[in-house]
Amino acid sequence: MEITEEIVDHIAHLSRLQFEGDDKVAIKNDLSRIINFMAKLEEVNTDNVEPLIFMSEEINVLREDVAVVSVTQTEALKNGPKTDSDYFRIPKVLDK
């Protein structure tokens, strides 16, 4: 399949992109290389090859999800420069 300027323009329109000059030539060359690579893959004999479902035979071993209190609220508030009972105090960010 030959990639023409019309195909490049059509793909650019569908993807809401705009190519001009050297960029259009570069995209045309890249698309041609992609098409040629796919044609090369079609030549490979895959008759006796089973479909690959997983990349490896490994199984995920996940730990139990257990909630643990690592820092109490009081300890966390000690790290702030200014606190107000149960909250951090910060400078006003938005002006009215």
MARBA-3410 file (N, C-alpha, C, O; in Angstrom, 1 decimal):
96
0.8,-1.2,0.0,0.0,0.0,0.0,0.9,1.2,0.0,1.8,1.4,0.8 ~ 0.6,2.1,-0.9,1.4,3.4,-1.0,0.6,4.5,-0.2,-0.6,4.6,-0.3 ~ 1.4,5.2,0.6,0.9,6.3,1.4,0.9,7.6,0.5,2.0,8.0,0.1 ~ -0.2,8.1,0.2,-0.3,9.3,-0.6,-0.5,10.6,0.3,-0.8,10.4,1.5 ~ -0.4,11.7,-0.3,-0.6,13.0,0.4,-2.1,13.0,0.9,-2.4,13.6,1.9
-3.0,12.5,0.1,-4.4,12.5,0.4,-4.7,11.6,1.7,-5.5,12.0,2.6 ~ -4.0,10.5,1.8,-4.1,9.6,3.0,-3.6,10.4,4.2,-4.2,10.3,5.3 ~ -2.4,11.0,4.1,-1.9,11.8,5.2,-2.8,12.9,5.6,-3.0,13.1,6.8 ~ -3.4,13.6,4.6,-4.3,14.7,4.9,-5.6,14.1,5.6,-6.1,14.7,6.6 ~ -6.1,13.0,5.2,-7.3,12.4,5.8,-7.0,11.9,7.2,-7.8,12.2,8.1
-5.9,11.3,7.5,-5.5,10.9,8.8,-5.3,12.1,9.7,-5.7,12.1,10.9 ~ -4.6,13.1,9.2,-4.4,14.4,9.9,-5.8,15.0,10.3,-5.9,15.5,11.4 ~ -6.7,15.0,9.4,-8.1,15.5,9.7,-8.8,14.7,10.8,-9.3,15.3,11.7 ~ -8.7,13.4,10.7,-9.3,12.5,11.7,-8.7,12.7,13.0,-9.5,12.6,14.0 ~ -7.4,12.9,13.1,-6.8,13.1,14.4,-6.7,14.6,14.8,-6.1,14.9,15.8
-7.3,15.4,14.0,-7.3,16.9,14.3,-5.9,17.4,14.5,-5.6,18.2,15.3 ~ -5.0,17.0,13.5,-3.6,17.5,13.5,-3.4,18.2,12.1,-4.3,18.1,11.2 ~ -2.4,19.0,12.1,-2.1,19.7,10.8,-0.6,19.5,10.5,0.2,19.8,11.3 ~ -0.3,19.0,9.3,1.1,18.8,8.9,1.4,19.7,7.7,0.5,19.7,6.7 ~ 2.5,20.3,7.7,2.9,21.1,6.5,4.4,20.9,6.2,5.2,20.6,7.1
4.7,21.0,4.9,6.1,20.9,4.5,6.8,19.7,4.9,6.4,18.6,4.6 ~ 8.0,19.9,5.6,8.8,18.8,6.0,8.1,17.8,7.0,8.4,16.6,7.0 ~ 7.3,18.3,7.8,6.5,17.5,8.8,5.6,16.5,8.0,5.5,15.3,8.4 ~ 5.0,17.0,6.9,4.1,16.1,6.2,4.9,15.0,5.5,4.5,13.8,5.4 ~ 6.1,15.3,5.0,7.0,14.3,4.3,7.5,13.3,5.4,7.5,12.1,5.1
7.8,13.8,6.6,8.3,12.9,7.6,7.2,12.0,8.1,7.4,10.8,8.2 ~ 5.9,12.5,8.2,4.8,11.6,8.6,4.5,10.6,7.5,4.3,9.4,7.8 ~ 4.6,11.0,6.3,4.4,10.1,5.1,5.4,9.0,5.1,5.1,7.8,4.9 ~ 6.7,9.3,5.4,7.7,8.3,5.4,7.5,7.4,6.6,7.7,6.1,6.5 ~ 7.2,7.9,7.8,6.9,7.1,9.0,5.8,6.1,8.7,5.9,4.9,9.0
4.7,6.6,8.1,3.5,5.7,7.8,3.9,4.6,6.9,3.5,3.5,7.0 ~ 4.7,5.0,5.9,5.2,4.0,4.9,6.0,2.9,5.6,5.9,1.7,5.3 ~ 6.9,3.3,6.5,7.7,2.3,7.2,6.8,1.4,8.1,7.1,0.2,8.2 ~ 5.8,2.0,8.7,4.9,1.2,9.6,4.2,0.2,8.7,4.1,-1.0,9.1 ~ 3.6,0.6,7.6,2.9,-0.3,6.7,3.9,-1.4,6.2,3.4,-2.6,6.1
5.1,-1.1,5.8,6.0,-2.1,5.3,6.4,-3.1,6.4,6.5,-4.3,6.2 ~ 6.5,-2.6,7.7,6.8,-3.5,8.8,5.6,-4.5,9.0,5.8,-5.6,9.3 ~ 4.4,-4.0,8.9,3.2,-4.8,9.1,3.2,-5.9,8.0,2.8,-7.0,8.2 ~ 3.5,-5.5,6.8,3.5,-6.4,5.7,4.6,-7.5,5.9,4.4,-8.7,5.6 ~ 5.7,-7.1,6.5,6.8,-8.1,6.9,6.3,-9.1,7.9,6.6,-10.3,7.8
5.5,-8.6,8.9,4.9,-9.5,9.9,3.9,-10.5,9.3,3.8,-11.6,9.8 ~ 3.2,-10.1,8.3,2.3,-11.0,7.6,3.0,-12.2,7.0,2.3,-13.2,6.7 ~ 4.2,-12.1,6.7,5.0,-13.1,6.0,5.3,-14.3,7.0,5.7,-15.4,6.6 ~ 5.3,-14.0,8.3,5.7,-15.0,9.3,4.6,-16.0,9.4,3.5,-15.8,9.5 ~ 5.1,-17.3,9.4,4.2,-18.4,9.5,3.8,-18.6,11.0,4.7,-18.9,11.8
2.5,-18.5,11.3,2.1,-18.6,12.7,1.0,-19.7,12.8,0.2,-19.7,13.7 ~ 1.1,-20.7,11.9,0.1,-21.8,11.9,0.1,-22.6,13.2,-1.0,-22.8,13.7 ~ 1.2,-23.0,13.7,1.3,-23.8,14.9,1.7,-23.0,16.1,2.1,-23.6,17.1 ~ 1.4,-21.8,16.2,1.7,-20.9,17.3,0.4,-20.6,18.1,-0.5,-20.1,17.5 ~ 0.5,-21.0,19.4,-0.7,-20.7,20.2,-0.8,-19.3,20.6,0.3,-18.6,20.7
-2.0,-18.7,20.7,-2.1,-17.3,21.1,-1.5,-17.1,22.5,-1.6,-17.9,23.4 ~ -0.8,-16.0,22.6,-0.2,-15.6,23.9,-1.2,-14.8,24.8,-1.7,-13.8,24.4 ~ -1.6,-15.4,25.9,-2.5,-14.8,26.8,-1.8,-14.0,27.8,-2.2,-12.8,28.1 ~ -0.8,-14.5,28.5,0.0,-13.9,29.5,1.4,-13.8,29.1,1.9,-14.7,28.4 ~ 2.1,-12.8,29.5,3.5,-12.6,29.2,4.4,-13.6,29.9,5.5,-13.9,29.5
4.0,-14.0,31.1,4.8,-15.0,31.9,3.9,-15.9,32.7,2.7,-15.7,32.7 ~ 4.5,-16.9,33.2,3.8,-17.9,34.0,3.7,-17.5,35.5,3.0,-18.2,36.3 ~ 4.3,-16.3,35.8,4.2,-15.9,37.2,2.8,-15.5,37.7,2.0,-15.0,36.8 ~ 2.5,-15.7,38.9,1.3,-15.3,39.5,1.5,-14.3,40.5,2.4,-14.4,41.4 ~ 0.7,-13.2,40.5,0.8,-12.2,41.5,0.6,-12.7,42.9,-0.4,-13.4,43.2
1.5,-12.4,43.8,1.3,-12.8,45.2,1.1,-11.5,46.0,2.0,-10.7,46.1 ~ -0.1,-11.2,46.4,-0.4,-10.0,47.1,-0.6,-10.2,48.6,-1.1,-11.3,49.0 ~ -0.2,-9.2,49.4,-0.4,-9.3,50.8,-1.8,-8.9,51.2,-2.5,-8.3,50.4 ~ -2.2,-9.3,52.4,-3.5,-8.9,52.9,-3.5,-7.4,53.1,-2.5,-6.8,53.5 ~ -4.6,-6.8,52.8,-4.8,-5.4,53.0,-5.3,-5.1,54.4,-6.5,-5.3,54.6
-4.4,-4.8,55.3,-4.8,-4.6,56.7,-4.5,-3.1,57.0,-3.4,-2.6,56.8 ~ -5.6,-2.4,57.5,-5.4,-1.0,57.9,-4.6,-1.0,59.2,-4.9,-1.6,60.2 ~ -3.6,-0.2,59.2,-2.7,0.0,60.4,-2.5,1.5,60.6,-2.2,2.2,59.6 ~ -2.7,2.0,61.8,-2.4,3.4,62.1,-0.9,3.5,62.3,-0.4,3.0,63.3 ~ -0.3,4.3,61.4,1.2,4.5,61.5,1.5,5.8,62.2,2.5,5.9,62.9
0.7,6.8,61.9,0.9,8.1,62.5,-0.4,8.6,63.0,-1.4,8.6,62.3 ~ -0.4,9.0,64.3,-1.7,9.5,64.8,-1.9,11.0,64.4,-0.9,11.6,63.9 ~ -3.1,11.4,64.6,-3.4,12.8,64.2,-2.5,13.8,65.0,-2.1,14.8,64.5 ~ -2.3,13.5,66.3,-1.5,14.4,67.2,-0.1,14.5,66.7,0.5,15.5,66.6 ~ 0.5,13.3,66.3,1.9,13.3,65.8,2.0,14.0,64.5,3.0,14.7,64.3
1.0,13.9,63.6,1.0,14.6,62.4,1.0,16.1,62.5,1.7,16.8,61.9 ~ 0.1,16.5,63.5,0.0,18.0,63.7,1.2,18.6,64.3,1.4,19.8,64.1 ~ 2.1,17.8,64.9,3.3,18.3,65.5,4.3,18.7,64.4,5.2,19.5,64.6 ~ 4.1,18.2,63.1,5.0,18.5,62.0,4.6,19.8,61.3,5.4,20.4,60.6 ~ 3.4,20.4,61.6,3.0,21.6,61.0,3.5,22.8,61.7,3.6,22.8,62.9
3.8,23.9,61.0,4.3,25.1,61.6,3.2,25.8,62.5,3.5,26.3,63.5 ~ 1.9,25.7,62.0,0.8,26.3,62.8,-0.3,25.3,62.7,-0.7,24.7,61.7 ~ -1.0,25.1,63.9,-2.1,24.2,64.0,-3.2,24.9,64.7,-3.0,25.8,65.5 ~ -4.4,24.4,64.5,-5.6,24.9,65.2,-6.4,23.7,65.6,-7.2,23.2,64.8 ~ -6.3,23.3,66.8,-7.0,22.2,67.4,-6.7,20.9,66.6,-5.7,20.3,66.8
-7.6,20.6,65.6,-7.4,19.4,64.8,-6.9,19.6,63.4,-6.9,18.6,62.6 ~ -6.5,20.8,63.0,-6.2,21.1,61.6,-4.9,21.9,61.5,-4.4,22.5,62.5 ~ -4.3,21.8,60.3,-3.2,22.6,60.0,-3.7,24.0,59.6,-4.7,24.1,58.9 ~ -3.0,25.1,60.0,-3.4,26.4,59.6,-2.4,26.8,58.4,-1.2,26.7,58.6 ~ -3.0,27.3,57.4,-2.2,27.7,56.2,-2.6,29.1,55.8,-3.7,29.6,56.1
-1.7,29.9,55.1,-2.1,31.2,54.7,-3.2,31.1,53.7,-3.4,30.1,53.0 ~ -3.9,32.2,53.6,-5.1,32.3,52.6,-4.5,32.2,51.2,-3.5,32.9,50.9 ~ -5.1,31.4,50.4,-4.6,31.1,49.0,-5.4,32.0,48.0,-4.9,32.6,47.1 ~ -6.7,32.0,48.2,-7.6,32.8,47.2,-8.0,34.1,47.8,-8.3,34.2,49.0 ~ -8.0,35.1,46.9,-8.5,36.4,47.3,-9.9,36.6,46.7,-10.2,36.0,45.7
-10.8,37.3,47.5,-12.1,37.5,47.0,-12.2,38.7,46.2,-13.3,39.1,45.7
END
